[in-house]
């Protein structure tokens, strides 16, 4: 049995053993400041869903498809004038990056915009999808790609 004196001695020494100095609760990136990022992420997600819903509606596709993850890629390929099986290419690493850029460029071409807008759509979708969806661009159908 440990004597009360030895237990008291252990309690006073313990804070100095393997002590880690961390102050996550009050730092800007810690738990106290993390709520703002969640709210911003939620606002961006709702904005993206609304913008994609509007893009699909303008193209004559069902707007609800913007909510379902893989289905929205399928319908985006259809809006781009590409075959639906291109969704499978989105699962191949490195190939998906190239396919995504091609699909985005084709989507904006079908709305009468240029390739630069398509690159913007691919890399800054949270800015360019609302411009495409809520702007004055109209869907012109599947425009053949230039040779």
N, C-alpha and C positions, 0 to 999 in steps of 0.2 A: 504494500500500500504506500502511496506517495504521501509524504507528510505535507500538511498545509503550507509550511514554509517553502517547500520545493515547488508546489503548485503555483504559489504566488510569484515565485522567481521565474517560472516558465511563462506566466502571463505577461510579465514585464519585458521579457526578452523576445517573445514571439513577434511583436510588430517589426523588429529589426531583421528578422530572418526572411529571406526571399521576398523582400518588399519590392513592389513594383510601383513606380510613380506614374500614374495615369489619371488624367482628369478629363475623361470623355464626356461627362455630363455637362460641363460648362463650355467645352470647345465648340467652335462654329460647326464643325463637321460631325459632332457627336450626336448623342440621342436628343439633345435639346433643340438642335437646329435641323434635324432630319425631317420634320413634318412638312416644311415648305417645299422640299423636293418632291414629296409624294403628291402634294396638291398640284404643283406645276405639271407633274407627269400625268395626272388624271385629266387636267384641263387640255393638255396636248393630245392625249388619247381620244377624248371626246371630240375635239376639233378635227382630228384626222378621220374619225369614223364619219362625222357629218360631211366632211369634204369628199371623202371617197363615195359616200352614199349619193351625194349630188352628182359626182362624175359618172357613176353608174347609171343614175336616172337620166342624165343628159344623153347617154349612149344607148338608151333603151333597154338597159339591163336592170334586174331587180336591185333596188337599193339596199335591201336587207343583207345582201351578199357581202357588204362591207364589214359586217360584224363577225363573220365566220372566217377564221384564219386561212385555211388552205383554199376554201371556196372563193375568197376574195382575190386570190392570185389567179385562179382559174378564169374568173370573169374579167380580170384585168388583161389577161392574155387575149380573151375574146374581144375586148374593147380595142386592143392593139392590132387586131386582125391576125393574130397568131393562133396556131392550133392549141387546143386545150391540153395536149400531152406535154407541152412545154413546162407545165407545173412540175413534172418529174425531173426536169433539168434543174429546177431550183433546189433539189436535194443533193446535187453533186457539188462538192466544194470547189471553189475557184470558177467553175463553169457558171454557177448561179450568179456570180457577180457580173459576168459578161451578159448573160441572158437578161438580168434585171435592167441593165443599161439599155439593151436593145428594146425591151418591152416598153420602158419609159419613153424612149425616143419615138417609138411607134404610136404610143398613146397620144402624145402631144401632137404628132403629125396629123392624126385623125381628128384632132381638134383645131387644126389650122395653125399650129405653132411650130417654131423651128427646133432644130436639134439642140441648141443651147438651152432652151427651156426644158427639153427632155433630160439633159444632164443635171439641171437644177432639180428636176423632179426626182431623179435617182438619188442624189446626194443630200438634198435639203427638202425632202418631201413635206415636212411640217409647214414649210412656207409656200411651196409651189402647188400642192394639192388644193389648199383653200383658194389660191388664185385661179386655178383651173376650174374648180367646182363652183365657186360663187361668182366668178367673173363672167364676162360676156361671151366667152368662147362657146361655140356650138359644135356638136359632133357632126362630122361630115361623112362618116362611114369609113370603111377600111380603104385607106388611100394606098395605092400600090407604091412600094418602095422604089426609089430611083435606082437605076442600074449603074 
